């Protein structure tokens, strides 16, 4: 039960940086985990990074050391700072809310996606 809206995507040259934002319609303090996924043409959607309510982070190997996920609970917003971008990072990036309850288990909510294109 949360709406997610991504922003910050665009066209950037190799080696450049972008910061993606995901604004949630409700408090994210109690959400089990917030994350970023991406999907390139012809490929499966894959996890980029996530962050739990306790602050633990997880990154996919291709982005380790380059991307940083963070959370601002006061603003109900999750960020993805992307540095040293490469053409292989080109994809639609989706914000994800992983919500878990005792009775229903895991439920996933998704934003509409924002395009990131890395090209010279």
JOQUI-V26343 format. One line per field, one symbol per residue. burial: 1 if it has 16 or more other C-alpha atoms within 10 Angstrom, else 0. Layout:
# JOQUI-V26343
burial->???
This chain:
# JOQUI-V26343
burial->000111101001010011111111010110111111111100000011111100001110001000111110000111110110110011111111111000000000011011111110
